[in-house]
Amino acid sequence: MTNPAEIKALVFDVFGTIVDWRSGVARGAAAFLDRHAPTLDPFAFADAWRDEYSPSMEEIRSGRRRYVRLDVLHRENLVRTLDRFGIVDVPDADIDTLNLAWHRLDPWPDAVAGLHRLKQRYIIAPLSNGNIRLMVDVAKHGGLPWDAILGAEVARAYKPSPAVYTEAVEILGLAPAELCLVAAHNGDLAAARRLGLSTAFVLRPTEHGPGQTTDLQADDAWDFDVRDLNELADRLGCPG
């Protein structure tokens, strides 16, 4: 287990850990579907769109495709999702507008206050698959007080590819154990731990809706296992 006193910076998964992507994407989809597919449930559409997320990144992780930013993948995945539901003759402008739903995601209720507390003692930054402009827009929308933007576009790789984690360590000038990944996803934490990073699991039991079946508990003895970011701040001795 990591000695908490060694930790100097915290990096965060964003989609699901810091922001509620499902509600935000469904909210953006609702107005779109009112015009183009009024009988379709916006949450079902958001889930189907998200189902394309990992397979599209795997094309890049595997080397079958050169790196492109997540905004590009999201739009391609959106077109694929429209085809899946038989939604046709949609103007490009409407597709572009809906794709920006990912830029307007709301933080979980504890996220902003928890980040402000953690920022008092640690460098804090996203370590996300989202590209820089996407992360900046999400931060401005939700008031997320990052010190820097790290992640896929910096490393030109997608988690859980090792380069994403090792580049963050290098950029911040730290030893691996001095950098703690905070995430609601056990797989993300496992990849970070294999490279020597410290790890913190944050429970987000409704990321995928009320029927969520994954990441409902810590699957390993991570360095921290907390219910929200304020509990993590408590554990790390950050002022309230």
C-alpha positions as CSV (number, residue, x, y, z in Angstrom):
1,M,0.0,0.0,0.0
2,T,1.2,3.5,-0.8
3,N,2.1,5.9,2.0
4,P,-0.3,8.8,1.6
5,A,2.5,11.2,2.5
6,E,4.3,10.2,-0.7
7,I,1.5,11.4,-3.0
8,K,2.1,14.8,-4.6
9,A,-0.5,14.9,-7.4
10,L,-3.9,13.4,-8.2
11,V,-5.2,12.6,-11.7
12,F,-8.8,11.8,-12.4
13,D,-10.8,9.7,-14.8
14,V,-13.5,12.2,-15.9
15,F,-16.4,10.4,-17.7
16,G,-18.2,8.6,-14.9
17,T,-15.9,9.6,-12.1
18,I,-16.1,13.4,-12.2
19,V,-19.1,14.0,-14.5
20,D,-22.4,12.2,-15.1
21,W,-22.0,11.5,-18.8
22,R,-25.2,9.5,-19.2
23,S,-27.6,12.2,-17.9
24,G,-25.8,14.9,-19.9
25,V,-25.8,13.0,-23.1
26,A,-29.4,12.0,-22.7
27,R,-30.3,15.6,-22.0
28,G,-28.6,16.7,-25.2
29,A,-30.2,13.8,-27.2
30,A,-33.7,14.7,-26.0
31,A,-34.0,17.8,-28.1
32,F,-32.4,16.1,-31.1
33,L,-34.8,13.1,-30.8
34,D,-37.8,15.3,-30.6
35,R,-37.1,16.3,-34.1
36,H,-35.7,13.1,-35.6
37,A,-37.0,10.1,-33.6
38,P,-39.6,11.3,-31.1
39,T,-40.5,7.7,-29.8
40,L,-36.9,6.9,-28.9
41,D,-35.9,7.0,-25.2
42,P,-33.0,9.5,-24.8
43,F,-31.3,7.3,-22.2
44,A,-31.4,4.3,-24.5
45,F,-29.9,6.4,-27.2
46,A,-27.1,7.7,-24.9
47,D,-26.3,4.1,-23.8
48,A,-26.2,2.9,-27.4
49,W,-23.9,5.8,-28.3
50,R,-21.6,5.0,-25.4
51,D,-21.5,1.3,-26.4
52,E,-19.4,2.4,-29.4
53,Y,-16.9,4.2,-27.2
54,S,-14.5,1.4,-26.2
55,P,-14.6,-0.5,-29.6
56,S,-13.7,2.7,-31.5
57,M,-10.7,3.4,-29.2
58,E,-9.6,-0.3,-29.5
59,E,-8.9,0.4,-33.2
60,I,-6.3,2.9,-32.0
61,R,-5.0,0.9,-29.0
62,S,-4.4,-2.1,-31.3
63,G,-2.5,0.0,-33.9
64,R,-5.0,-0.7,-36.6
65,R,-5.7,3.0,-36.8
66,R,-3.6,6.1,-36.1
67,Y,-4.6,8.3,-33.2
68,V,-7.5,10.7,-33.7
69,R,-9.1,12.8,-30.9
70,L,-12.1,11.7,-29.0
71,D,-14.4,14.3,-30.5
72,V,-13.7,12.7,-33.9
73,L,-14.5,9.2,-32.5
74,H,-17.6,10.5,-30.8
75,R,-19.0,11.9,-34.0
76,E,-18.2,8.7,-36.0
77,N,-19.9,6.7,-33.2
78,L,-22.9,9.0,-33.3
79,V,-23.3,8.4,-37.1
80,R,-23.1,4.7,-36.4
81,T,-25.7,4.9,-33.7
82,L,-28.1,6.9,-35.9
83,D,-27.7,4.1,-38.5
84,R,-28.4,1.5,-35.9
85,F,-31.7,3.1,-35.0
86,G,-32.6,3.9,-38.6
87,I,-32.5,7.6,-38.1
88,V,-31.8,9.0,-41.6
89,D,-31.6,12.3,-43.4
90,V,-30.1,14.2,-40.4
91,P,-28.4,17.5,-41.4
92,D,-24.7,17.6,-40.5
93,A,-25.3,20.7,-38.4
94,D,-27.7,18.7,-36.2
95,I,-25.1,15.9,-35.8
96,D,-22.4,18.4,-34.9
97,T,-24.6,20.1,-32.3
98,L,-25.5,16.8,-30.7
99,N,-21.9,15.7,-30.6
100,L,-21.2,18.7,-28.4
101,A,-23.4,17.2,-25.7
102,W,-20.2,15.6,-24.4
103,H,-18.8,19.1,-23.8
104,R,-21.7,20.1,-21.5
105,L,-21.7,17.3,-18.8
106,D,-22.6,18.1,-15.2
107,P,-20.3,17.1,-12.3
108,W,-21.5,14.7,-9.7
109,P,-22.8,16.6,-6.6
110,D,-19.6,16.1,-4.6
111,A,-17.1,16.7,-7.4
112,V,-16.5,20.4,-7.4
113,A,-16.3,20.8,-3.7
114,G,-14.1,17.7,-3.4
115,L,-11.7,18.9,-6.1
116,H,-11.4,22.3,-4.5
117,R,-10.4,20.6,-1.2
118,L,-7.9,18.3,-2.9
119,K,-6.4,21.2,-4.9
120,Q,-5.3,22.9,-1.6
121,R,-2.7,20.2,-1.1
122,Y,-2.1,18.4,-4.4
123,I,-1.7,19.1,-8.1
124,I,-5.0,18.0,-9.7
125,A,-5.6,17.2,-13.4
126,P,-7.8,15.1,-15.5
127,L,-6.3,11.9,-17.0
128,S,-9.1,11.3,-19.5
129,N,-9.6,9.9,-22.9
130,G,-11.2,13.2,-23.7
131,N,-9.3,15.6,-25.9
132,I,-8.0,18.9,-24.6
133,R,-10.8,21.2,-25.9
134,L,-13.4,18.7,-24.7
135,M,-11.9,18.7,-21.2
136,V,-11.6,22.5,-21.1
137,D,-15.3,22.9,-22.1
138,V,-16.4,20.3,-19.5
139,A,-14.3,22.1,-16.9
140,K,-15.7,25.5,-17.8
141,H,-19.3,24.2,-17.9
142,G,-19.0,22.5,-14.5
143,G,-16.5,24.7,-12.7
144,L,-13.8,22.1,-12.4
145,P,-10.6,23.7,-10.9
146,W,-7.9,21.7,-12.8
147,D,-4.3,22.7,-12.6
148,A,-3.5,21.1,-16.0
149,I,-5.1,19.0,-18.7
150,L,-3.5,15.5,-19.2
151,G,-4.6,12.4,-20.9
152,A,-5.2,10.9,-24.3
153,E,-4.4,13.8,-26.6
154,V,-1.2,14.5,-24.7
155,A,0.0,10.9,-24.9
156,R,-1.7,10.3,-28.3
157,A,-3.0,7.0,-26.9
158,Y,-6.2,5.8,-25.1
159,K,-6.4,4.3,-21.6
160,P,-5.6,1.7,-20.5
161,S,-2.6,1.9,-22.9
162,P,0.5,2.3,-20.6
163,A,1.7,5.5,-22.4
164,V,-1.3,7.5,-21.0
165,Y,-0.1,6.9,-17.4
166,T,3.6,7.0,-18.0
167,E,3.4,10.3,-19.9
168,A,1.4,11.9,-17.0
169,V,4.2,10.8,-14.5
170,E,6.9,12.2,-16.8
171,I,5.1,15.5,-17.5
172,L,4.6,16.1,-13.8
173,G,8.1,15.2,-12.9
174,L,7.1,12.6,-10.3
175,A,7.9,9.1,-9.3
176,P,5.0,6.8,-10.2
177,A,3.9,6.2,-6.6
178,E,3.7,10.0,-6.1
179,L,0.9,10.2,-8.7
180,C,-2.5,8.8,-7.7
181,L,-5.1,7.9,-10.2
182,V,-8.7,8.5,-9.0
183,A,-11.3,6.5,-10.9
184,A,-14.7,4.8,-10.6
185,H,-13.4,2.0,-12.9
186,N,-11.5,-0.9,-11.6
187,G,-9.9,-1.6,-15.0
188,D,-8.4,1.9,-15.2
189,L,-7.0,1.5,-11.7
190,A,-5.5,-1.9,-12.5
191,A,-3.7,-0.5,-15.5
192,A,-2.3,2.4,-13.4
193,R,-1.2,0.1,-10.6
194,R,0.7,-2.1,-13.0
195,L,2.9,0.9,-13.8
196,G,3.4,1.8,-10.1
197,L,0.9,4.6,-9.7
198,S,-1.1,5.0,-6.5
199,T,-4.8,4.3,-6.8
200,A,-8.1,5.5,-5.4
201,F,-11.5,3.9,-6.2
202,V,-14.5,6.2,-6.0
203,L,-17.9,4.6,-6.1
204,R,-20.3,5.8,-8.8
205,P,-23.1,3.2,-8.7
206,T,-25.4,5.0,-11.2
207,E,-22.9,5.9,-13.9
208,H,-24.7,3.5,-16.2
209,G,-28.1,4.1,-14.8
210,P,-30.2,2.3,-12.1
211,G,-29.4,-1.1,-13.6
212,Q,-25.6,-0.8,-13.4
213,T,-23.9,-4.1,-12.8
214,T,-20.2,-3.2,-13.0
215,D,-17.8,-1.2,-10.7
216,L,-20.2,-1.5,-7.8
217,Q,-17.3,-2.1,-5.5
218,A,-13.5,-2.1,-5.4
219,D,-12.3,-5.3,-7.0
220,D,-8.9,-5.0,-5.5
221,A,-7.2,-3.5,-2.4
222,W,-6.7,-0.1,-4.0
223,D,-4.8,2.4,-1.9
224,F,-8.1,4.2,-1.2
225,D,-11.7,3.0,-1.5
226,V,-14.1,5.9,-1.0
227,R,-17.7,6.8,-1.5
228,D,-17.0,10.3,-3.0
229,L,-14.3,12.9,-3.4
230,N,-15.0,14.5,0.0
231,E,-14.3,11.3,1.7
232,L,-11.0,11.1,-0.3
233,A,-10.2,14.6,0.8
234,D,-10.9,13.6,4.4
235,R,-8.6,10.6,4.1
236,L,-5.8,12.8,2.6
237,G,-6.2,15.4,5.4
238,C,-7.4,18.2,3.1
239,P,-9.2,21.0,4.9
240,G,-13.0,21.1,4.6
